[in-house]
Amino acid sequence: MACTYAIRAYGPDAETLPAAVSAALDDVDRIDRLMSHYKPESPLSRINREAARGPVAVDPELFDFLAECLRYSRESDGAFDVTVGPLMKAWGFFEGDGRVPSAPELAAARAGVGYGHVILDAEARTVRFDRPGVELDLGGIAKGYAVDRAVAVLRQRGVVAALVSAGGSTLYALGAPPREDGWEVKVRDPVDPSRVAYTTRLRDRALSVSGRHEKSFEVDGVTYSHIMDPRTGRPAQGVLGVVVTTGTGTAGDALDDAFYVLRVEKTRGYLERLPPTEACFFLPARDARWRKECLGR
């Protein structure tokens, strides 16, 4: 998943704690093998190769996860969409640092984008695409799911407090460290990642960050980020970064990209339909590095 996972944990038994952390990280590796679109042998890569030719049977975990991904796509009106794979390749973000595609390249990529092209059969537990050129890319949500799975393993093994981080962009705060009321989390500056924008405390909550500083390039004075607006086929504009605090890493990972694409006003209405969730936007400002606007409850 192109990032380093780190776990800081406390538990009642110091001798069993390392084994619990190791087991949690092993589950992260399992999720990577299951959902990577970079590994040709992964079940997700098999779906991408074969689903346009007919239904592909998948295991229950991956099927249920894809169903959840499509739910986020529907609820966000397509602002979050796991079929952005062709766009990521067209814009050079799949294995490179980015480039502006030609008009024919972009048109060809857009023809395969749209969550409506993914057909799930719950009874047969199969996935198929209704046209060639469709490709699933779970990079915008699998990290959060792996964080949630790691937390579940830690809980099963009796760990009472842990901070599980996926590259610093998605994390979950389980319980709190000894003699503390929560985990201290520093949110990076969206313009200069070496600086801290603000500090917060979390307990039994997930935090996800989406920003153009993660991967972007500039052409003719325009900055293009890796966060795609699936509806236009182009990188989303007008936002420097979004920080989402919510109940799970999976939700946070999906919502930070959706909110980044929807921007402030449309996110305001979306939040009303969600469980308790907060979103803080970093926005361009004329007289400052950025301005912050927070929404939610």
C-alpha positions as CSV (number, residue, x, y, z in Angstrom):
1,M,0.0,0.0,0.0
2,A,3.0,2.2,-0.6
3,C,3.4,3.3,3.0
4,T,4.9,2.2,6.4
5,Y,2.5,0.9,9.1
6,A,3.5,1.7,12.7
7,I,1.9,0.6,15.9
8,R,2.6,1.9,19.4
9,A,0.8,-0.2,22.0
10,Y,0.3,-0.7,25.7
11,G,-1.2,-3.8,27.3
12,P,-1.4,-5.6,30.7
13,D,1.2,-8.3,29.7
14,A,4.5,-7.0,28.4
15,E,5.6,-10.5,27.3
16,T,2.7,-11.0,25.0
17,L,2.5,-7.5,23.6
18,P,5.1,-7.9,20.9
19,A,3.3,-11.0,19.5
20,A,0.0,-9.0,19.4
21,V,1.6,-6.2,17.5
22,S,3.3,-8.7,15.1
23,A,0.0,-10.4,14.5
24,A,-1.7,-7.0,13.7
25,L,1.0,-6.2,11.2
26,D,0.7,-9.6,9.6
27,D,-2.9,-8.9,8.9
28,V,-1.9,-5.6,7.2
29,D,0.3,-7.7,4.9
30,R,-2.6,-10.0,4.2
31,I,-4.8,-7.1,3.2
32,D,-2.1,-5.9,0.9
33,R,-1.9,-9.2,-0.8
34,L,-5.6,-9.3,-1.1
35,M,-6.3,-5.8,-2.4
36,S,-3.2,-4.6,-4.2
37,H,-3.6,-3.6,-7.8
38,Y,0.2,-3.5,-8.2
39,K,0.7,-7.2,-7.5
40,P,-0.5,-9.2,-10.5
41,E,-1.2,-12.3,-8.4
42,S,-3.6,-10.5,-6.0
43,P,-7.4,-11.3,-6.1
44,L,-8.1,-7.7,-7.0
45,S,-5.7,-7.8,-10.0
46,R,-7.5,-11.0,-11.1
47,I,-10.8,-9.1,-11.0
48,N,-9.3,-6.3,-13.1
49,R,-8.1,-8.7,-15.7
50,E,-11.2,-10.9,-16.0
51,A,-14.3,-9.1,-14.8
52,A,-15.1,-7.5,-18.2
53,R,-15.3,-11.0,-19.8
54,G,-17.7,-12.4,-17.2
55,P,-18.5,-12.8,-13.5
56,V,-15.5,-13.4,-11.2
57,A,-16.0,-15.3,-7.9
58,V,-14.3,-13.6,-4.9
59,D,-14.0,-14.5,-1.3
60,P,-16.5,-13.1,1.2
61,E,-14.2,-10.5,2.7
62,L,-13.2,-8.8,-0.6
63,F,-16.8,-9.0,-1.9
64,D,-18.2,-7.3,1.3
65,F,-15.5,-4.7,1.1
66,L,-16.3,-3.9,-2.6
67,A,-20.0,-3.6,-1.6
68,E,-19.0,-1.1,1.0
69,C,-16.9,0.9,-1.5
70,L,-19.8,1.1,-3.9
71,R,-22.0,2.3,-1.0
72,Y,-19.6,5.2,-0.4
73,S,-19.6,5.9,-4.1
74,R,-23.4,6.1,-4.2
75,E,-23.7,8.2,-1.0
76,S,-21.1,10.7,-2.3
77,D,-22.7,10.9,-5.7
78,G,-19.5,9.6,-7.3
79,A,-17.1,11.9,-5.6
80,F,-15.4,8.8,-4.2
81,D,-15.1,6.1,-6.8
82,V,-12.9,3.0,-6.8
83,T,-13.0,2.8,-10.6
84,V,-10.5,5.7,-10.9
85,G,-7.7,3.3,-11.9
86,P,-7.7,4.3,-15.6
87,L,-7.5,8.0,-14.6
88,M,-4.6,7.4,-12.2
89,K,-2.7,5.8,-15.1
90,A,-3.7,8.5,-17.6
91,W,-2.4,11.2,-15.3
92,G,0.8,9.3,-14.6
93,F,0.2,8.7,-10.9
94,F,0.1,4.9,-11.1
95,E,3.9,4.4,-11.2
96,G,5.2,7.9,-11.8
97,D,5.1,11.5,-10.6
98,G,2.3,12.7,-12.8
99,R,1.8,14.2,-16.2
100,V,-1.0,15.9,-18.2
101,P,-2.7,13.4,-20.6
102,S,-3.7,14.2,-24.1
103,A,-7.4,14.7,-24.8
104,P,-7.7,11.3,-26.5
105,E,-5.9,9.6,-23.6
106,L,-8.2,11.3,-21.1
107,A,-11.4,10.4,-23.1
108,A,-10.3,6.8,-23.3
109,A,-9.7,6.7,-19.5
110,R,-13.0,8.3,-18.7
111,A,-14.9,5.7,-20.7
112,G,-13.9,3.1,-18.1
113,V,-14.7,5.2,-15.0
114,G,-17.9,5.0,-13.1
115,Y,-19.0,2.9,-10.2
116,G,-22.1,1.9,-12.0
117,H,-20.0,-0.3,-14.3
118,V,-19.3,-2.6,-11.4
119,I,-21.9,-5.3,-11.0
120,L,-22.1,-7.3,-7.7
121,D,-24.1,-10.5,-7.4
122,A,-24.6,-11.1,-3.7
123,E,-26.1,-14.5,-4.1
124,A,-23.3,-15.9,-6.3
125,R,-20.7,-13.6,-4.7
126,T,-19.3,-12.5,-8.0
127,V,-18.0,-9.3,-9.5
128,R,-18.2,-8.3,-13.2
129,F,-17.8,-5.1,-15.3
130,D,-20.4,-4.2,-17.8
131,R,-17.7,-2.9,-20.3
132,P,-14.0,-3.3,-21.1
133,G,-11.6,-0.8,-19.7
134,V,-13.0,-0.7,-16.1
135,E,-10.3,-1.1,-13.4
136,L,-10.7,-1.1,-9.6
137,D,-8.2,1.0,-7.6
138,L,-8.6,0.6,-3.8
139,G,-5.7,2.9,-3.0
140,G,-8.1,5.5,-1.6
141,I,-9.6,3.2,1.0
142,A,-7.7,0.0,1.6
143,K,-5.2,1.6,3.9
144,G,-8.0,2.6,6.3
145,Y,-9.5,-0.9,6.1
146,A,-6.1,-2.4,7.0
147,V,-5.8,-0.1,10.0
148,D,-9.2,-1.3,11.2
149,R,-8.2,-4.9,10.8
150,A,-5.0,-4.3,12.8
151,V,-7.0,-2.7,15.6
152,A,-9.4,-5.6,15.6
153,V,-6.5,-8.0,16.0
154,L,-5.1,-6.0,18.9
155,R,-8.4,-5.9,20.6
156,Q,-8.8,-9.7,20.3
157,R,-5.4,-10.1,21.9
158,G,-6.2,-7.9,24.9
159,V,-4.4,-4.7,23.9
160,V,-6.1,-1.9,25.7
161,A,-4.3,1.1,24.1
162,A,-2.7,1.5,20.7
163,L,-2.1,4.0,18.0
164,V,-2.1,2.4,14.6
165,S,-0.8,4.5,11.7
166,A,-0.7,4.0,8.0
167,G,2.0,6.3,6.8
168,G,0.7,9.1,9.0
169,S,-2.2,9.7,6.6
170,T,-4.7,7.3,8.2
171,L,-4.6,6.3,11.9
172,Y,-6.8,4.9,14.7
173,A,-6.4,5.7,18.4
174,L,-7.5,2.8,20.5
175,G,-8.0,3.7,24.1
176,A,-5.4,6.0,25.6
177,P,-1.8,5.8,26.9
178,P,-1.3,5.4,30.6
179,R,-2.3,8.5,32.6
180,E,-3.5,10.3,29.5
181,D,-7.0,11.1,28.2
182,G,-6.2,10.3,24.6
183,W,-3.5,10.0,22.0
184,E,-1.8,13.2,20.9
185,V,-1.9,13.5,17.1
186,K,-0.1,16.2,15.1
187,V,-1.6,17.2,11.8
188,R,0.9,18.2,9.2
189,D,0.9,21.6,7.4
190,P,-0.8,21.1,4.0
191,V,1.8,23.3,2.3
192,D,5.0,22.4,4.2
193,P,4.7,18.8,5.6
194,S,7.8,19.5,7.8
195,R,5.6,21.8,9.9
196,V,2.7,21.1,12.2
197,A,-0.7,22.7,11.4
198,Y,-2.4,21.8,14.6
199,T,-2.5,19.2,17.4
200,T,-5.5,17.2,18.5
201,R,-6.2,14.3,20.9
202,L,-8.1,11.2,19.9
203,R,-9.6,8.3,21.8
204,D,-11.4,5.4,20.0
205,R,-11.5,7.5,16.8
206,A,-9.9,7.4,13.4
207,L,-8.3,10.3,11.7
208,S,-7.5,10.5,7.9
209,V,-5.7,13.1,5.9
210,S,-6.0,13.8,2.2
211,G,-3.9,16.5,0.6
212,R,-2.1,17.5,-2.6
213,H,1.3,17.4,-0.8
214,E,1.1,13.6,-0.8
215,K,1.7,13.5,-4.5
216,S,1.3,16.3,-7.1
217,F,3.0,18.0,-10.0
218,E,2.9,21.5,-11.5
219,V,2.6,22.5,-15.1
220,D,2.3,26.1,-16.3
221,G,1.6,27.4,-12.8
222,V,-1.2,24.9,-12.1
223,T,-0.8,22.2,-9.4
224,Y,-2.4,18.8,-10.2
225,S,-2.9,16.5,-7.2
226,H,-3.4,12.7,-7.3
227,I,-6.9,13.1,-5.8
228,M,-9.2,12.7,-8.8
229,D,-12.6,14.0,-9.4
230,P,-14.1,10.9,-11.0
231,R,-16.9,12.9,-12.4
232,T,-14.7,15.2,-14.5
233,G,-11.7,12.9,-15.0
234,R,-9.4,15.6,-13.7
235,P,-7.5,16.2,-10.4
236,A,-9.7,18.0,-7.9
237,Q,-8.9,21.7,-7.4
238,G,-9.6,24.4,-4.8
239,V,-8.6,22.5,-1.7
240,L,-5.1,22.1,-0.1
241,G,-6.1,19.3,2.2
242,V,-8.8,17.7,4.3
243,V,-8.7,16.1,7.8
244,V,-11.5,13.7,8.7
245,T,-12.2,12.4,12.2
246,T,-14.7,9.6,12.4
247,G,-15.4,6.1,13.7
248,T,-13.3,3.9,11.5
249,G,-10.2,4.1,9.3
250,T,-12.2,2.7,6.4
251,A,-14.8,5.5,6.6
252,G,-12.1,8.2,7.1
253,D,-10.2,7.0,4.1
254,A,-13.2,7.1,1.8
255,L,-14.6,10.4,3.2
256,D,-11.4,12.4,3.0
257,D,-11.2,11.9,-0.7
258,A,-14.9,12.5,-1.2
259,F,-14.8,15.7,0.9
260,Y,-11.7,16.9,-1.0
261,V,-13.6,16.5,-4.3
262,L,-17.0,17.9,-3.0
263,R,-15.3,20.9,-1.2
264,V,-16.9,22.8,1.7
265,E,-20.5,23.5,0.8
266,K,-21.4,20.1,-0.6
267,T,-19.6,18.4,2.2
268,R,-21.8,20.3,4.7
269,G,-24.9,18.6,3.4
270,Y,-23.2,15.1,3.2
271,L,-22.2,15.3,6.8
272,E,-25.8,15.6,7.9
273,R,-26.4,12.0,6.6
274,L,-23.3,10.5,8.3
275,P,-22.6,9.2,11.8
276,P,-20.7,11.7,14.0
277,T,-17.9,12.9,11.7
278,E,-15.8,16.0,11.6
279,A,-14.0,17.5,8.6
280,C,-11.4,20.3,8.6
281,F,-10.5,21.9,5.3
282,F,-7.3,23.6,4.5
283,L,-8.1,26.2,1.8
284,P,-6.0,28.6,-0.2
285,A,-5.8,32.1,1.3
286,R,-4.5,35.3,-0.3
287,D,-3.0,36.8,2.9
288,A,-1.8,33.6,4.6
289,R,-0.3,30.2,3.8
290,W,-3.8,28.7,4.2
291,R,-7.1,29.1,6.1
292,K,-8.9,26.3,8.0
293,E,-12.6,25.7,8.0
294,C,-14.1,22.9,10.1
295,L,-17.5,21.2,9.8
296,G,-19.3,18.5,11.6
297,R,-20.4,17.2,15.0
